[in-house]
Amino acid sequence: MVDQDRIELLKEHSKKDENGEPIIHDDTYDVKDMKAFNEDLQELYSEKMVIEGGDDREMLRTIKAVLKKFEDTEYEGQQSEIYDYLCD
Protein backbone atom coordinates (compact mmCIF):
# COMPACT_ATOMS: atom_id res chain seq x y z
CA MET A 1 0.00 0.00 0.00
CA VAL A 2 2.80 2.44 0.83
CA ASP A 3 4.50 1.60 -2.45
CA GLN A 4 1.28 2.31 -4.36
CA ASP A 5 0.97 5.65 -2.57
CA ARG A 6 4.60 6.46 -3.44
CA ILE A 7 3.90 5.72 -7.12
CA GLU A 8 0.85 8.01 -6.99
CA LEU A 9 3.07 10.76 -5.57
CA LEU A 10 5.56 10.16 -8.38
CA LYS A 11 2.78 10.48 -10.96
CA GLU A 12 1.49 13.64 -9.31
CA HIS A 13 4.94 15.31 -9.24
CA SER A 14 6.13 14.16 -12.67
CA LYS A 15 6.33 16.16 -15.84
CA LYS A 16 3.48 15.20 -18.18
CA ASP A 17 3.42 14.42 -21.89
CA GLU A 18 0.91 15.86 -24.37
CA ASN A 19 -1.68 13.29 -23.21
CA GLY A 20 -1.31 14.25 -19.55
CA GLU A 21 0.54 11.04 -18.69
CA PRO A 22 3.69 11.10 -16.53
CA ILE A 23 6.95 11.09 -18.46
CA ILE A 24 9.10 8.04 -17.65
CA HIS A 25 12.71 7.53 -18.82
CA ASP A 26 14.40 4.15 -18.19
CA ASP A 27 11.77 3.15 -15.59
CA THR A 28 12.30 6.46 -13.75
CA TYR A 29 9.65 9.15 -13.43
CA ASP A 30 10.75 12.62 -14.63
CA VAL A 31 9.97 14.54 -11.41
CA LYS A 32 9.56 18.27 -11.99
CA ASP A 33 10.04 19.42 -8.37
CA MET A 34 12.13 16.96 -6.37
CA LYS A 35 11.94 19.06 -3.19
CA ALA A 36 8.13 19.05 -3.19
CA PHE A 37 8.09 15.33 -4.01
CA ASN A 38 10.48 14.55 -1.14
CA GLU A 39 8.39 16.60 1.29
CA ASP A 40 5.25 14.69 0.31
CA LEU A 41 7.17 11.40 0.48
CA GLN A 42 8.42 12.20 4.01
CA GLU A 43 4.83 12.95 5.02
CA LEU A 44 3.74 9.59 3.59
CA TYR A 45 6.53 7.75 5.40
CA SER A 46 5.71 9.46 8.70
CA GLU A 47 2.10 8.23 8.67
CA LYS A 48 1.27 5.63 11.28
CA MET A 49 0.00 2.29 10.03
CA VAL A 50 -2.17 -0.01 12.11
CA ILE A 51 -1.81 -3.73 11.46
CA GLU A 52 -4.65 -5.73 12.92
CA GLY A 53 -5.09 -9.42 13.50
CA GLY A 54 -3.30 -12.17 15.40
CA ASP A 55 -1.47 -13.57 12.37
CA ASP A 56 0.32 -10.27 11.80
CA ARG A 57 2.12 -10.50 15.13
CA GLU A 58 4.23 -13.40 13.87
CA MET A 59 4.86 -11.58 10.59
CA LEU A 60 6.14 -8.54 12.51
CA ARG A 61 8.46 -10.73 14.58
CA THR A 62 9.85 -12.24 11.38
CA ILE A 63 10.40 -8.81 9.82
CA LYS A 64 12.16 -7.65 12.98
CA ALA A 65 14.53 -10.63 12.83
CA VAL A 66 15.28 -10.05 9.15
CA LEU A 67 15.94 -6.33 9.64
CA LYS A 68 18.26 -7.08 12.56
CA LYS A 69 20.47 -9.12 10.19
CA PHE A 70 21.02 -6.01 8.05
CA GLU A 71 21.52 -3.40 10.78
CA ASP A 72 25.31 -3.19 10.23
CA THR A 73 24.92 -2.56 6.48
CA GLU A 74 25.39 1.02 5.27
CA TYR A 75 22.56 2.47 3.21
CA GLU A 76 22.25 5.68 1.20
CA GLY A 77 19.39 7.69 -0.27
CA GLN A 78 16.10 5.93 -0.80
CA GLN A 79 17.40 2.61 0.58
CA SER A 80 18.30 4.40 3.81
CA GLU A 81 14.83 5.93 4.06
CA ILE A 82 13.17 2.58 3.37
CA TYR A 83 15.29 0.74 5.97
CA ASP A 84 14.58 3.46 8.55
CA TYR A 85 10.87 3.31 7.73
CA LEU A 86 10.75 -0.48 8.08
CA CYS A 87 12.58 -0.32 11.41
CA ASP A 88 10.05 2.20 12.74
KOLGU-4560 file (N, C-alpha, C; in nm, 3 decimals, padded with zeros to 5 digits):
<recs>
<n_xx: 00.082 n_yy: -00.118 n_zz: 00.000 ca_xx: 00.000 ca_yy: 00.000 ca_zz: 00.000 c_xx: 00.087 c_yy: 00.126 c_zz: 00.000 mol: A seq: 1 type: MET>
<n_xx: 00.191 n_yy: 00.128 n_zz: 00.080 ca_xx: 00.280 ca_yy: 00.244 ca_zz: 00.083 c_xx: 00.347 c_yy: 00.261 c_zz: -00.052 mol: A seq: 2 type: VAL>
<n_xx: 00.385 n_yy: 00.151 n_zz: -00.115 ca_xx: 00.450 ca_yy: 00.160 ca_zz: -00.245 c_xx: 00.354 c_yy: 00.216 c_zz: -00.350 mol: A seq: 3 type: ASP>
<n_xx: 00.228 n_yy: 00.177 n_zz: -00.343 ca_xx: 00.128 ca_yy: 00.231 ca_zz: -00.436 c_xx: 00.111 c_yy: 00.380 c_zz: -00.414 mol: A seq: 4 type: GLN>
<n_xx: 00.110 n_yy: 00.423 n_zz: -00.287 ca_xx: 00.097 ca_yy: 00.565 ca_zz: -00.257 c_xx: 00.219 c_yy: 00.642 c_zz: -00.306 mol: A seq: 5 type: ASP>
<n_xx: 00.338 n_yy: 00.582 n_zz: -00.296 ca_xx: 00.460 ca_yy: 00.646 ca_zz: -00.344 c_xx: 00.454 c_yy: 00.663 c_zz: -00.496 mol: A seq: 6 type: ARG>
<n_xx: 00.403 n_yy: 00.563 n_zz: -00.566 ca_xx: 00.390 ca_yy: 00.572 ca_zz: -00.712 c_xx: 00.289 c_yy: 00.682 c_zz: -00.749 mol: A seq: 7 type: ILE>
<n_xx: 00.182 n_yy: 00.694 n_zz: -00.673 ca_xx: 00.085 ca_yy: 00.801 ca_zz: -00.699 c_xx: 00.150 c_yy: 00.938 c_zz: -00.679 mol: A seq: 8 type: GLU>
<n_xx: 00.235 n_yy: 00.950 n_zz: -00.577 ca_xx: 00.307 ca_yy: 01.076 ca_zz: -00.557 c_xx: 00.401 c_yy: 01.104 c_zz: -00.675 mol: A seq: 9 type: LEU>
<n_xx: 00.468 n_yy: 01.000 n_zz: -00.722 ca_xx: 00.556 ca_yy: 01.016 ca_zz: -00.838 c_xx: 00.477 c_yy: 01.066 c_zz: -00.959 mol: A seq: 10 type: LEU>
<n_xx: 00.362 n_yy: 01.006 n_zz: -00.983 ca_xx: 00.278 ca_yy: 01.048 ca_zz: -01.096 c_xx: 00.234 c_yy: 01.192 c_zz: -01.080 mol: A seq: 11 type: LYS>
<n_xx: 00.196 n_yy: 01.229 n_zz: -00.958 ca_xx: 00.149 ca_yy: 01.364 ca_zz: -00.931 c_xx: 00.259 c_yy: 01.469 c_zz: -00.955 mol: A seq: 12 type: GLU>
<n_xx: 00.383 n_yy: 01.436 n_zz: -00.917 ca_xx: 00.494 ca_yy: 01.531 ca_zz: -00.924 c_xx: 00.574 c_yy: 01.522 c_zz: -01.053 mol: A seq: 13 type: HIS>
<n_xx: 00.537 n_yy: 01.434 n_zz: -01.143 ca_xx: 00.613 ca_yy: 01.416 ca_zz: -01.267 c_xx: 00.571 c_yy: 01.515 c_zz: -01.374 mol: A seq: 14 type: SER>
<n_xx: 00.665 n_yy: 01.541 n_zz: -01.464 ca_xx: 00.633 ca_yy: 01.616 ca_zz: -01.584 c_xx: 00.539 c_yy: 01.529 c_zz: -01.667 mol: A seq: 15 type: LYS>
<n_xx: 00.449 n_yy: 01.593 n_zz: -01.741 ca_xx: 00.348 ca_yy: 01.520 ca_zz: -01.818 c_xx: 00.374 c_yy: 01.536 c_zz: -01.968 mol: A seq: 16 type: LYS>
<n_xx: 00.333 n_yy: 01.434 n_zz: -02.043 ca_xx: 00.342 ca_yy: 01.442 ca_zz: -02.189 c_xx: 00.218 c_yy: 01.512 c_zz: -02.244 mol: A seq: 17 type: ASP>
<n_xx: 00.204 n_yy: 01.515 n_zz: -02.375 ca_xx: 00.091 ca_yy: 01.586 ca_zz: -02.437 c_xx: -00.044 c_yy: 01.523 c_zz: -02.405 mol: A seq: 18 type: GLU>
<n_xx: -00.044 n_yy: 01.397 n_zz: -02.359 ca_xx: -00.168 ca_yy: 01.329 ca_zz: -02.321 c_xx: -00.197 c_yy: 01.338 c_zz: -02.172 mol: A seq: 19 type: ASN>
<n_xx: -00.112 n_yy: 01.410 n_zz: -02.099 ca_xx: -00.131 ca_yy: 01.425 ca_zz: -01.955 c_xx: -00.077 c_yy: 01.309 c_zz: -01.874 mol: A seq: 20 type: GLY>
<n_xx: -00.003 n_yy: 01.220 n_zz: -01.938 ca_xx: 00.054 ca_yy: 01.104 ca_zz: -01.869 c_xx: 00.194 c_yy: 01.139 c_zz: -01.818 mol: A seq: 21 type: GLU>
<n_xx: 00.235 n_yy: 01.082 n_zz: -01.705 ca_xx: 00.369 ca_yy: 01.110 ca_zz: -01.653 c_xx: 00.477 c_yy: 01.064 c_zz: -01.750 mol: A seq: 22 type: PRO>
<n_xx: 00.582 n_yy: 01.144 n_zz: -01.760 ca_xx: 00.695 ca_yy: 01.109 ca_zz: -01.846 c_xx: 00.789 c_yy: 01.018 c_zz: -01.768 mol: A seq: 23 type: ILE>
<n_xx: 00.824 n_yy: 00.903 n_zz: -01.829 ca_xx: 00.910 ca_yy: 00.804 ca_zz: -01.765 c_xx: 01.026 c_yy: 00.775 c_zz: -01.859 mol: A seq: 24 type: ILE>
<n_xx: 01.150 n_yy: 00.785 n_zz: -01.806 ca_xx: 01.271 ca_yy: 00.753 ca_zz: -01.882 c_xx: 01.344 c_yy: 00.639 c_zz: -01.809 mol: A seq: 25 type: HIS>
<n_xx: 01.368 n_yy: 00.529 n_zz: -01.877 ca_xx: 01.440 ca_yy: 00.415 ca_zz: -01.819 c_xx: 01.381 c_yy: 00.374 c_zz: -01.684 mol: A seq: 26 type: ASP>
<n_xx: 01.250 n_yy: 00.356 n_zz: -01.680 ca_xx: 01.177 ca_yy: 00.315 ca_zz: -01.559 c_xx: 01.186 c_yy: 00.416 c_zz: -01.445 mol: A seq: 27 type: ASP>
<n_xx: 01.220 n_yy: 00.542 n_zz: -01.476 ca_xx: 01.230 ca_yy: 00.646 ca_zz: -01.375 c_xx: 01.139 c_yy: 00.762 c_zz: -01.413 mol: A seq: 28 type: THR>
<n_xx: 01.054 n_yy: 00.803 n_zz: -01.318 ca_xx: 00.965 ca_yy: 00.915 ca_zz: -01.343 c_xx: 01.046 c_yy: 01.044 c_zz: -01.352 mol: A seq: 29 type: TYR>
<n_xx: 01.009 n_yy: 01.132 n_zz: -01.445 ca_xx: 01.075 ca_yy: 01.262 ca_zz: -01.463 c_xx: 01.008 c_yy: 01.362 c_zz: -01.369 mol: A seq: 30 type: ASP>
<n_xx: 01.057 n_yy: 01.368 n_zz: -01.245 ca_xx: 00.997 ca_yy: 01.454 ca_zz: -01.141 c_xx: 01.034 c_yy: 01.599 c_zz: -01.168 mol: A seq: 31 type: VAL>
<n_xx: 00.932 n_yy: 01.686 n_zz: -01.167 ca_xx: 00.956 ca_yy: 01.827 ca_zz: -01.199 c_xx: 01.004 c_yy: 01.907 c_zz: -01.078 mol: A seq: 32 type: LYS>
<n_xx: 00.963 n_yy: 01.870 n_zz: -00.958 ca_xx: 01.004 ca_yy: 01.942 ca_zz: -00.837 c_xx: 01.040 c_yy: 01.839 c_zz: -00.730 mol: A seq: 33 type: ASP>
<n_xx: 01.167 n_yy: 01.803 n_zz: -00.727 ca_xx: 01.213 ca_yy: 01.696 ca_zz: -00.637 c_xx: 01.195 c_yy: 01.735 c_zz: -00.491 mol: A seq: 34 type: MET>
<n_xx: 01.211 n_yy: 01.863 n_zz: -00.458 ca_xx: 01.194 ca_yy: 01.906 ca_zz: -00.319 c_xx: 01.050 c_yy: 01.883 c_zz: -00.272 mol: A seq: 35 type: LYS>
<n_xx: 00.954 n_yy: 01.924 n_zz: -00.353 ca_xx: 00.813 ca_yy: 01.905 ca_zz: -00.319 c_xx: 00.779 c_yy: 01.757 c_zz: -00.310 mol: A seq: 36 type: ALA>
<n_xx: 00.832 n_yy: 01.678 n_zz: -00.403 ca_xx: 00.809 ca_yy: 01.533 ca_zz: -00.401 c_xx: 00.864 c_yy: 01.472 c_zz: -00.272 mol: A seq: 37 type: PHE>
<n_xx: 00.988 n_yy: 01.509 n_zz: -00.235 ca_xx: 01.048 ca_yy: 01.455 ca_zz: -00.114 c_xx: 00.973 c_yy: 01.496 c_zz: 00.012 mol: A seq: 38 type: ASN>
<n_xx: 00.919 n_yy: 01.617 n_zz: 00.014 ca_xx: 00.839 ca_yy: 01.660 ca_zz: 00.129 c_xx: 00.713 c_yy: 01.575 c_zz: 00.142 mol: A seq: 39 type: GLU>
<n_xx: 00.645 n_yy: 01.553 n_zz: 00.030 ca_xx: 00.525 ca_yy: 01.469 ca_zz: 00.031 c_xx: 00.559 c_yy: 01.324 c_zz: 00.067 mol: A seq: 40 type: ASP>
<n_xx: 00.674 n_yy: 01.277 n_zz: 00.019 ca_xx: 00.717 ca_yy: 01.140 ca_zz: 00.048 c_xx: 00.747 c_yy: 01.125 c_zz: 00.197 mol: A seq: 41 type: LEU>
<n_xx: 00.813 n_yy: 01.224 n_zz: 00.256 ca_xx: 00.842 ca_yy: 01.220 ca_zz: 00.401 c_xx: 00.712 c_yy: 01.217 c_zz: 00.479 mol: A seq: 42 type: GLN>
<n_xx: 00.613 n_yy: 01.295 n_zz: 00.435 ca_xx: 00.483 ca_yy: 01.295 ca_zz: 00.502 c_xx: 00.418 c_yy: 01.156 c_zz: 00.493 mol: A seq: 43 type: GLU>
<n_xx: 00.428 n_yy: 01.094 n_zz: 00.377 ca_xx: 00.374 ca_yy: 00.959 ca_zz: 00.359 c_xx: 00.445 c_yy: 00.861 c_zz: 00.452 mol: A seq: 44 type: LEU>
<n_xx: 00.577 n_yy: 00.867 n_zz: 00.457 ca_xx: 00.653 ca_yy: 00.775 ca_zz: 00.540 c_xx: 00.632 c_yy: 00.797 c_zz: 00.689 mol: A seq: 45 type: TYR>
<n_xx: 00.590 n_yy: 00.918 n_zz: 00.728 ca_xx: 00.571 ca_yy: 00.946 ca_zz: 00.870 c_xx: 00.432 c_yy: 00.905 c_zz: 00.919 mol: A seq: 46 type: SER>
<n_xx: 00.344 n_yy: 00.866 n_zz: 00.827 ca_xx: 00.210 ca_yy: 00.823 ca_zz: 00.867 c_xx: 00.218 c_yy: 00.694 c_zz: 00.946 mol: A seq: 47 type: GLU>
<n_xx: 00.135 n_yy: 00.684 n_zz: 01.047 ca_xx: 00.127 ca_yy: 00.563 ca_zz: 01.128 c_xx: 00.038 c_yy: 00.462 c_zz: 01.058 mol: A seq: 48 type: LYS>
<n_xx: 00.080 n_yy: 00.336 n_zz: 01.062 ca_xx: 00.000 ca_yy: 00.229 ca_zz: 01.003 c_xx: -00.042 c_yy: 00.134 c_zz: 01.115 mol: A seq: 49 type: MET>
<n_xx: -00.166 n_yy: 00.092 n_zz: 01.112 ca_xx: -00.217 ca_yy: -00.001 ca_zz: 01.211 c_xx: -00.235 c_yy: -00.136 c_zz: 01.143 mol: A seq: 50 type: VAL>
<n_xx: -00.169 n_yy: -00.237 n_zz: 01.198 ca_xx: -00.181 ca_yy: -00.373 ca_zz: 01.146 c_xx: -00.262 c_yy: -00.452 c_zz: 01.247 mol: A seq: 51 type: ILE>
<n_xx: -00.375 n_yy: -00.502 n_zz: 01.202 ca_xx: -00.465 ca_yy: -00.573 ca_zz: 01.292 c_xx: -00.462 c_yy: -00.723 c_zz: 01.265 mol: A seq: 52 type: GLU>
<n_xx: -00.497 n_yy: -00.798 n_zz: 01.367 ca_xx: -00.509 ca_yy: -00.942 ca_zz: 01.350 c_xx: -00.397 c_yy: -01.017 c_zz: 01.417 mol: A seq: 53 type: GLY>
<n_xx: -00.427 n_yy: -01.135 n_zz: 01.469 ca_xx: -00.330 ca_yy: -01.217 ca_zz: 01.540 c_xx: -00.220 c_yy: -01.271 c_zz: 01.452 mol: A seq: 54 type: GLY>
<n_xx: -00.248 n_yy: -01.300 n_zz: 01.325 ca_xx: -00.147 ca_yy: -01.357 ca_zz: 01.237 c_xx: -00.036 c_yy: -01.257 c_zz: 01.207 mol: A seq: 55 type: ASP>
<n_xx: -00.066 n_yy: -01.130 n_zz: 01.213 ca_xx: 00.032 ca_yy: -01.027 ca_zz: 01.180 c_xx: 00.141 c_yy: -01.016 c_zz: 01.286 mol: A seq: 56 type: ASP>
<n_xx: 00.112 n_yy: -01.057 n_zz: 01.407 ca_xx: 00.212 ca_yy: -01.050 ca_zz: 01.513 c_xx: 00.335 c_yy: -01.134 c_zz: 01.478 mol: A seq: 57 type: ARG>
<n_xx: 00.312 n_yy: -01.253 n_zz: 01.427 ca_xx: 00.423 ca_yy: -01.340 ca_zz: 01.387 c_xx: 00.498 c_yy: -01.281 c_zz: 01.268 mol: A seq: 58 type: GLU>
<n_xx: 00.423 n_yy: -01.222 n_zz: 01.175 ca_xx: 00.486 ca_yy: -01.158 ca_zz: 01.059 c_xx: 00.579 c_yy: -01.045 c_zz: 01.106 mol: A seq: 59 type: MET>
<n_xx: 00.532 n_yy: -00.964 n_zz: 01.201 ca_xx: 00.614 ca_yy: -00.854 ca_zz: 01.251 c_xx: 00.739 c_yy: -00.905 c_zz: 01.322 mol: A seq: 60 type: LEU>
<n_xx: 00.728 n_yy: -01.014 n_zz: 01.393 ca_xx: 00.846 ca_yy: -01.073 ca_zz: 01.458 c_xx: 00.947 c_yy: -01.121 c_zz: 01.353 mol: A seq: 61 type: ARG>
<n_xx: 00.897 n_yy: -01.178 n_zz: 01.246 ca_xx: 00.985 ca_yy: -01.224 ca_zz: 01.138 c_xx: 01.055 c_yy: -01.106 c_zz: 01.071 mol: A seq: 62 type: THR>
<n_xx: 00.980 n_yy: -01.001 n_zz: 01.044 ca_xx: 01.040 ca_yy: -00.881 ca_zz: 00.982 c_xx: 01.146 c_yy: -00.823 c_zz: 01.073 mol: A seq: 63 type: ILE>
<n_xx: 01.119 n_yy: -00.818 n_zz: 01.202 ca_xx: 01.216 ca_yy: -00.765 ca_zz: 01.298 c_xx: 01.346 c_yy: -00.846 c_zz: 01.293 mol: A seq: 64 type: LYS>
<n_xx: 01.334 n_yy: -00.977 n_zz: 01.288 ca_xx: 01.453 ca_yy: -01.063 ca_zz: 01.283 c_xx: 01.531 c_yy: -01.042 c_zz: 01.153 mol: A seq: 65 type: ALA>
<n_xx: 01.461 n_yy: -01.027 n_zz: 01.044 ca_xx: 01.528 ca_yy: -01.005 ca_zz: 00.915 c_xx: 01.599 c_yy: -00.870 c_zz: 00.914 mol: A seq: 66 type: VAL>
<n_xx: 01.532 n_yy: -00.766 n_zz: 00.961 ca_xx: 01.594 ca_yy: -00.633 ca_zz: 00.964 c_xx: 01.717 c_yy: -00.629 c_zz: 01.055 mol: A seq: 67 type: LEU>
<n_xx: 01.712 n_yy: -00.704 n_zz: 01.162 ca_xx: 01.826 ca_yy: -00.708 ca_zz: 01.256 c_xx: 01.951 c_yy: -00.762 c_zz: 01.186 mol: A seq: 68 type: LYS>
<n_xx: 01.933 n_yy: -00.855 n_zz: 01.092 ca_xx: 02.047 ca_yy: -00.912 ca_zz: 01.019 c_xx: 02.119 c_yy: -00.807 c_zz: 00.935 mol: A seq: 69 type: LYS>
<n_xx: 02.046 n_yy: -00.702 n_zz: 00.895 ca_xx: 02.102 ca_yy: -00.601 ca_zz: 00.805 c_xx: 02.134 c_yy: -00.469 c_zz: 00.875 mol: A seq: 70 type: PHE>
<n_xx: 02.133 n_yy: -00.466 n_zz: 01.008 ca_xx: 02.152 ca_yy: -00.340 ca_zz: 01.078 c_xx: 02.294 c_yy: -00.285 c_zz: 01.066 mol: A seq: 71 type: GLU>
<n_xx: 02.393 n_yy: -00.367 n_zz: 01.036 ca_xx: 02.531 ca_yy: -00.319 ca_zz: 01.023 c_xx: 02.566 c_yy: -00.278 c_zz: 00.880 mol: A seq: 72 type: ASP>
<n_xx: 02.471 n_yy: -00.293 n_zz: 00.787 ca_xx: 02.492 ca_yy: -00.256 ca_zz: 00.648 c_xx: 02.472 c_yy: -00.105 c_zz: 00.633 mol: A seq: 73 type: THR>
<n_xx: 02.555 n_yy: -00.041 n_zz: 00.552 ca_xx: 02.539 ca_yy: 00.102 ca_zz: 00.527 c_xx: 02.447 c_yy: 00.124 c_zz: 00.408 mol: A seq: 74 type: GLU>
<n_xx: 02.352 n_yy: 00.217 n_zz: 00.425 ca_xx: 02.256 ca_yy: 00.247 ca_zz: 00.321 c_xx: 02.265 c_yy: 00.395 c_zz: 00.287 mol: A seq: 75 type: TYR>
<n_xx: 02.226 n_yy: 00.430 n_zz: 00.164 ca_xx: 02.225 ca_yy: 00.568 ca_zz: 00.120 c_xx: 02.093 c_yy: 00.598 c_zz: 00.050 mol: A seq: 76 type: GLU>
<n_xx: 02.055 n_yy: 00.723 n_zz: 00.050 ca_xx: 01.939 ca_yy: 00.769 ca_zz: -00.027 c_xx: 01.811 c_yy: 00.697 c_zz: 00.007 mol: A seq: 77 type: GLY>
<n_xx: 01.741 n_yy: 00.655 n_zz: -00.096 ca_xx: 01.610 ca_yy: 00.593 ca_zz: -00.080 c_xx: 01.619 c_yy: 00.464 c_zz: 00.001 mol: A seq: 78 type: GLN>
<n_xx: 01.725 n_yy: 00.385 n_zz: -00.019 ca_xx: 01.740 ca_yy: 00.261 ca_zz: 00.058 c_xx: 01.749 c_yy: 00.292 c_zz: 00.207 mol: A seq: 79 type: GLN>
<n_xx: 01.819 n_yy: 00.399 n_zz: 00.242 ca_xx: 01.830 ca_yy: 00.440 ca_zz: 00.381 c_xx: 01.694 c_yy: 00.477 c_zz: 00.438 mol: A seq: 80 type: SER>
<n_xx: 01.617 n_yy: 00.554 n_zz: 00.361 ca_xx: 01.483 ca_yy: 00.593 ca_zz: 00.406 c_xx: 01.392 c_yy: 00.471 c_zz: 00.423 mol: A seq: 81 type: GLU>
<n_xx: 01.401 n_yy: 00.379 n_zz: 00.330 ca_xx: 01.317 ca_yy: 00.258 ca_zz: 00.337 c_xx: 01.355 c_yy: 00.174 c_zz: 00.458 mol: A seq: 82 type: ILE>
<n_xx: 01.485 n_yy: 00.154 n_zz: 00.481 ca_xx: 01.529 ca_yy: 00.074 ca_zz: 00.597 c_xx: 01.483 c_yy: 00.141 c_zz: 00.726 mol: A seq: 83 type: TYR>
<n_xx: 01.500 n_yy: 00.271 n_zz: 00.736 ca_xx: 01.458 ca_yy: 00.346 ca_zz: 00.855 c_xx: 01.307 c_yy: 00.332 c_zz: 00.875 mol: A seq: 84 type: ASP>
<n_xx: 01.232 n_yy: 00.343 n_zz: 00.765 ca_xx: 01.087 ca_yy: 00.331 ca_zz: 00.773 c_xx: 01.046 c_yy: 00.191 c_zz: 00.822 mol: A seq: 85 type: TYR>
<n_xx: 01.108 n_yy: 00.089 n_zz: 00.768 ca_xx: 01.075 ca_yy: -00.048 ca_zz: 00.808 c_xx: 01.109 c_yy: -00.072 c_zz: 00.956 mol: A seq: 86 type: LEU>
<n_xx: 01.220 n_yy: -00.015 n_zz: 01.000 ca_xx: 01.258 ca_yy: -00.032 ca_zz: 01.141 c_xx: 01.159 c_yy: 00.035 c_zz: 01.235 mol: A seq: 87 type: CYS>
<n_xx: 01.107 n_yy: 00.152 n_zz: 01.192 ca_xx: 01.005 ca_yy: 00.220 ca_zz: 01.274 c_xx: 00.880 c_yy: 00.137 c_zz: 01.282 mol: A seq: 88 type: ASP>
</recs>
